[in-house]
Amino acid sequence: MIKLTSDTNLREQQPFILDMPDSAGKIAYTGVNRSELFHTCLTAVIYIINIDGSGQVKITDDETEAAKPMFFPDGRYLAFVGYIYDSRMEYILKSPR
């Protein structure tokens, strides 16, 4: 397994690679803070990064737990699943964005 970033506190998971002709390539992935791995509700966010490791961009905020990023075939859009929990940390809504 190759680490995408130098952030040792970030657990990178669920990578999805966009590799199109005439493109440098991008990777979308879910990032989870390692200090939260044993909590009931994680703060998982979606990032996009260039294949060479440069240009990391945070796509989602910390309010919604996000997972399973996937580029559309033309590379113009990114889909993911967002989970929302109530004040008791119980799952209340799952919707694509």
N, C-alpha and C positions, 0 to 999 in steps of 0.2 A: 504494500500500500504506500502510495506517495502522498505526502502532505502537500496541500495546495498553497497554504499560507505559512508565514512564520509565527503565527499566533499559537503558542503552545497551549493556551487555555480554551481554544475553540476545537470542538470535535466536529469534523467535516464528514457528512454522510449523505447518502442518496444522490450521488452525482449523476448528472445528465449532460452528455456532451453534444454540442452543436458543431458538426464538422461538415461545412458546406464547401463546394468548389469556390475558388476565389475568395476564401475567407480565412482569417487567421485562426478561427475556432474559439469557442467559448465553452465554459462549464458552468452550469447552474447547480447549486448544492444547498442542502439544509445545514445550517450551522447551529450547534448547541454548545452553550458554555459548560465546560467540564465540571464546574463547581455545582451545577444544577442537576447532574445526572441521576441523583437519587431522590430528587424532590417529586412530589405528586404531579405537579404541572411544570413542564419545562418551558423555557422561552426559546423556541426554535424559530429561526429566521432564515429567509432565502437570500443567498448571495449569487452574483454572477462574477466570474473572473475569466480573464484570458487564459488560454491553454498554457502560455509561458509563465503564468503566475502573476502577471501584472494587472493593474486596473480593476481591483476588487471593488464591487459596488453592492451595498446592502439594499435589497429590493423591498423587503417588508419591514414593518415596525415591530416593536416588542409587545404590542397589545394582542396580537393574534398569533397563536402557535401555527406555524406554516410547515408544510411537508410536501414531499413528492413533486419537486419541480420538473417541468417538461417543456421544452421549446416546441412551438408550432413548427411544422416542416419547413416553412419559408424563413424561419429565424426571427420574424418580426415581433412575435409575442411569446410570453412565457406563462404557462398555466401552473397552478399549484393548488393544493388543498389547504384551506384555513380552518382551524378549530377554535371555537370560542367557548369559554367556561363561565359559569355563574360565580357569585361571591363565595360559594362553598367549594369551588374548584371542581364542580361537576360539569361534564360535557353538556352543552345546550344547543350547539349549532355547528353544522359542518356544511360548508358551501364552497364551490369553486369561485375563484376571482378572475 
